[in-house]
Amino acid sequence: MGKPEAAFDKILKKQLTKPNVSRSTALSIILSELKKKGNFLSCVLTDNNGLLMAEDLHPQDNRDNFSASSGLITDAAEKLSDYLGVGGVSLSYFVTQTNMIWMKSIHLPDCNDRFILLAVKRNSLLSKMPKATLKLLGKEKVFIPLLLEIASKYIREYCDE
């Protein structure tokens, strides 16, 4: 059996190569499969104007909340990049008391747009921090970025048209 991220890529490739897949259908498939494979609570794609697409969004969340959140995250990443001189921040995550929020910046060079992929995961792993959990978290810190990178590849493909 292959690596889980390779299986994720294969699933997306199979579902997105069907004839007549629209942009909104493709984005919905990408977010849905990402949510399942990464065991996320929700996955959200935003642009500079706010919410584009969401998978299992909380009822109290809306376009303004996600626009503000992605703007805050992007602004913080740009300030950090300017201050440290390390280049653009393409992936980051934030840990709250209850959740982990993963953020992947997706830049479309042809149209100079930027999308933000947010994925929210329950933070139960970090509550007690035994050695076994730290090992698991270490694996997750490699696995989740790979999933986000694969998802961003397909998002870039469908949004760059």
VMD Tcl script that draws the C-alpha trace (Angstrom):
set ca {
  {0.00 0.00 0.00}
  {1.33 3.45 -0.92}
  {1.62 6.61 1.08}
  {-1.66 8.27 2.18}
  {-0.82 11.54 0.42}
  {-0.27 9.64 -2.86}
  {-3.70 8.05 -2.41}
  {-5.18 11.53 -1.87}
  {-3.56 12.78 -5.08}
  {-4.87 9.73 -6.96}
  {-8.43 10.27 -5.68}
  {-8.40 13.94 -6.72}
  {-6.91 13.16 -10.12}
  {-9.57 10.50 -10.76}
  {-12.50 12.69 -9.69}
  {-11.29 15.87 -11.39}
  {-10.49 14.33 -14.78}
  {-14.11 13.45 -15.39}
  {-15.59 15.39 -18.32}
  {-17.45 18.65 -17.69}
  {-16.19 19.31 -14.14}
  {-16.93 22.96 -13.39}
  {-14.72 25.17 -11.25}
  {-17.16 25.20 -8.31}
  {-17.62 21.42 -8.49}
  {-13.85 20.90 -8.60}
  {-13.26 23.17 -5.60}
  {-16.04 21.42 -3.69}
  {-14.49 18.00 -4.44}
  {-11.03 19.20 -3.40}
  {-12.26 20.60 -0.07}
  {-14.45 17.58 0.65}
  {-11.65 15.09 -0.01}
  {-9.15 17.19 1.95}
  {-11.54 17.28 4.91}
  {-11.96 13.50 4.81}
  {-8.31 12.61 4.29}
  {-6.94 15.06 6.86}
  {-9.73 14.40 9.37}
  {-10.46 18.14 9.53}
  {-13.50 19.74 11.15}
  {-13.82 22.14 8.22}
  {-11.92 23.35 5.17}
  {-12.36 26.84 3.76}
  {-11.05 28.56 0.63}
  {-10.98 32.36 0.68}
  {-9.68 35.07 -1.59}
  {-9.12 38.79 -1.07}
  {-12.89 39.34 -1.00}
  {-13.78 36.68 1.55}
  {-15.26 33.21 1.47}
  {-15.20 31.33 -1.84}
  {-16.06 27.79 -0.81}
  {-16.38 25.87 2.44}
  {-16.78 22.30 3.59}
  {-18.69 21.97 6.90}
  {-18.55 25.63 7.86}
  {-19.85 26.51 11.33}
  {-23.27 28.25 11.08}
  {-22.03 31.35 12.94}
  {-19.17 31.91 10.52}
  {-19.70 34.08 7.47}
  {-17.86 35.86 4.67}
  {-16.80 38.78 6.86}
  {-15.31 36.54 9.56}
  {-13.24 34.56 7.07}
  {-12.23 37.64 5.13}
  {-11.00 39.25 8.35}
  {-9.27 36.05 9.50}
  {-7.50 35.43 6.22}
  {-6.56 39.12 6.01}
  {-5.09 39.01 9.52}
  {-3.16 35.81 8.77}
  {-1.87 37.15 5.45}
  {-0.88 40.48 7.00}
  {0.97 38.73 9.84}
  {2.76 36.46 7.36}
  {3.80 39.43 5.19}
  {5.07 41.40 8.21}
  {7.02 38.37 9.40}
  {8.47 37.91 5.93}
  {9.49 41.59 5.72}
  {10.98 41.59 9.21}
  {12.99 38.40 8.83}
  {13.71 38.75 5.12}
  {12.94 35.08 4.55}
  {10.53 35.33 1.64}
  {6.79 34.78 1.54}
  {5.15 32.54 4.10}
  {3.30 29.81 2.21}
  {2.24 27.55 5.09}
  {1.55 28.21 8.75}
  {-0.54 26.85 11.56}
  {-1.97 28.27 14.75}
  {-2.80 26.36 17.89}
  {-5.72 27.49 20.04}
  {-7.10 25.84 23.17}
  {-9.48 23.70 21.16}
  {-8.29 23.67 17.53}
  {-5.36 23.75 15.17}
  {-5.80 26.05 12.18}
  {-3.65 25.29 9.15}
  {-3.23 28.02 6.53}
  {-1.85 27.50 3.03}
  {-1.29 30.52 0.80}
  {-1.93 29.83 -2.89}
  {-0.58 32.40 -5.33}
  {-1.83 32.47 -8.92}
  {0.93 34.16 -10.94}
  {-1.05 34.57 -14.17}
  {-3.74 36.76 -12.61}
  {-1.78 37.91 -9.52}
  {-4.50 36.66 -7.17}
  {-3.96 34.97 -3.84}
  {-6.16 32.36 -2.22}
  {-5.99 31.18 1.37}
  {-6.81 27.56 2.21}
  {-7.79 27.20 5.88}
  {-8.20 23.77 7.47}
  {-9.41 23.40 11.05}
  {-8.60 20.33 13.13}
  {-9.59 19.41 16.69}
  {-6.72 20.05 19.08}
  {-7.20 17.05 21.36}
  {-3.72 15.73 20.54}
  {-2.02 18.57 22.36}
  {-3.87 18.31 25.67}
  {-1.55 16.01 27.63}
  {1.51 15.68 25.41}
  {2.83 12.19 26.21}
  {5.76 10.98 24.10}
  {3.50 8.88 21.88}
  {1.40 11.95 21.10}
  {4.47 14.00 20.27}
  {5.55 11.29 17.82}
  {2.09 11.27 16.25}
  {2.06 15.05 16.05}
  {5.46 14.95 14.37}
  {4.06 12.66 11.67}
  {1.01 14.90 11.32}
  {3.18 17.98 10.84}
  {4.61 16.28 7.76}
  {1.39 14.64 6.51}
  {-0.90 17.69 6.67}
  {1.43 20.03 4.74}
  {1.68 17.38 2.01}
  {-2.12 17.16 1.80}
  {-2.41 20.96 1.67}
  {0.25 21.13 -1.05}
  {-1.58 18.55 -3.18}
  {-4.92 20.34 -2.67}
  {-3.33 23.70 -3.56}
  {-1.93 22.22 -6.78}
  {-5.46 21.32 -7.93}
  {-6.96 24.60 -6.65}
  {-4.30 26.51 -8.61}
  {-5.14 24.47 -11.71}
  {-8.88 25.22 -11.51}
  {-8.65 28.85 -10.37}
  {-5.94 29.90 -12.81}
  {-8.24 29.49 -15.81}
}
mol new
graphics top color blue
foreach p $ca { graphics top sphere $p radius 0.5 }
foreach p [lrange $ca 0 end-1] q [lrange $ca 1 end] { graphics top cylinder $p $q radius 0.2 }
display resetview
